[in-house]
Amino acid sequence: MTFADLFERAAAFDGDLDEADVRSALDDVRSASDRDDGDASRDGDAVADPLDPTPARVVADADALAADLLVGGAARDALDALRSHAWTTLVASDPLLDDAEAVIASLSDADLAADWRAAVETWREPVAQPPGDHPALASAYRGGAMQVVSLDPSLTGPGAAAGLRDRMPVSVREPRAFATVFDPAKLYPDAVGGEYPGPDRDPRTMAAVDAGGDQHR
């Protein structure tokens, strides 16, 4: 199933969701998760050393992933920029995708959430995180991502940004800001080498990809 199919199905649901609705739903999901850590440690034994950071590796927090599907707008623009380039990598732990799937199910239905999960599993590169860590920040640190897309003001505010940079080389931006500053032409020479050829896949009908970024046709 393509992302275009998922976007069409999401648009068929009644209601007028916005980013605030998605952010509130994620707060509820993570509050419940804090009270019930039954699955939180399932990756704990598999946590590996952090990968070397690179700006071509990006984390989208659960709210950005859910807003991409359910709201569109800036979140979709931001993630379309990644879907359009096979040499970029979406990094996400299982707990991060669990949160996004739960948000989508709560705001639409479980079938759409499950189909979205199946599609995003073919796109993301998995990374294990220690139990109790913030899913987006842990994914970035463990997965060598230098950029995080999030709707969480506690992560995107200037004070948070300064604190994070003291611990790890990462920038956290709202989707609109990320879409504005993400420049594939500048990243390409270092990430791949040579002259930037432009987008190399359709962001809405992209084929399944493996963790290394190679397309399966």
Buried (B, 14 or more C-beta within 10 A) or exposed (E): EBBEEBBEBBEEEEEEBEBEBBBEBBEEBBEEBEEEEEEBEEBEEEBEEBBEBBBBBBBBBBBBBBBBBBBBBBBBBBBBBBBBBBEBBBBBBBBBBBBBBBBBBBBBEEEBBEBBBEBBEBBBBBBBBBBEBBBBBBBBBBBBBBBBBBBBEEBBEEEBBEEBEEEEBBBBBBBBBBBEEBEBEEBBEEBBEEEBEEBEBBBBEBEBBEBEBEEEE
